[in-house]
């Protein structure tokens, strides 16, 4: 549905996607403050680069490149500053105040039910 994968990817590519997704989401996984400098998040994400280069069957959607650059820049800035941030609170505030236009129920309304 999101066009990241064709459905024909090998296990190496699927594992790289899964682990990268989990790694990118780590700062938002709990309500605990996330220490960007101590997390080695950029090193752990780069471990999957060779799998993406060697096994990708289709490029990711174009808009993902912009999101990736912004997220990578924000993470790198947090690492440089030695930031420890309660990221989940920030994410929940953004989601709560976002106007979703996809016709689906607002995710925060479903959570509160």
N, C-alpha and C positions, 0 to 999 in steps of 0.2 A: 504493500500500500504506500509506503514512503519511498520506494524505489532505491533503497540502499543496496538491495540484493536482487539477483535474478531468480533465485530458487535453485540454481545449478552449482552454487559454491561448494567447495570442498570443506572438510572438517577444520582445516587450518584457518581458513578465512572466517568461518562461522565462530570459531573459538576466539579469534582476534577481535571480531566485532563485539562479541559478548563481553569479553574482558575489558575492552576499551570503554564500552558503555558503563560497566560497573565502576571503573576507575574514574571516569568523568563525573559520575554521580556521587562519588564518595563524600564530597563536602556537604551534600544535601541529604544524606542518608539518615542522620540523627539530629537531634536538637543540641548535641554537644558542640562546643566550639571546634572548628577545624583548623589545625596548624599547617598552613600551606608549606612553610619551609621544611618542617620535619617530615612531611608526608612523602617526599620524593615522587610526587604525582607526575611531573613532566618526564622523569626518567622511566617510570613505569608505563606511561602512555607510549613513549618512543619505542619500547620493546616490541610493539605490534606493527611498527612501520614497515618492516621488511615483508610481513605477511600481506599487508595491504598492497604493497608494490608488486609482489610476485603473484598474488592470487586473485586480485580484483578482476571481476568480469565486466563490470559496468561502473562508470564514474558515479559518485554520489550526486544527489540533486544539487543544482547550481547554488540555491540559497543556503545550502549547508556550508559551503566554503566561507561565506560571510560570517555565519554563526560560529564556525570553528575558529576563525581568526580572532573574533571578538572574545570568545571564551578563553582561547590560548593566551591572548594578551592580558586579560583580567587575571588569569591564574599566575602568569609570569610576574605581573606587578605585585600580586599578593606574596609570591615567593620572595621577591626582591625586598619588599618591605618587612618581611617576617611576620605577616599578618596572621592572626588567629581570629576567626570570624564564625559566628553562629549563622551559617549560610542557609539552613533550612528555614529559619524565621524570615529571611529576606525573600526566599523563593515563594513561600506561602503568601506573603504580603503581595508580591507581584501577581501571582495566580488569582488571589482573591479579588484584586482590583482590575484584572484584565477582562476585556470584553471579547469573548470567544465568538467568532462568526461562522463556525462550522455546523451550526444547527444542533449540536449535541448538548447535553446537560452540562452545566458548569461543573468542573471537577470538585470544587470546594463544596458545592451544594450537595453532591453525592456523598462526600466524606462526612458531612455533618448529619446526614439522615440516620 
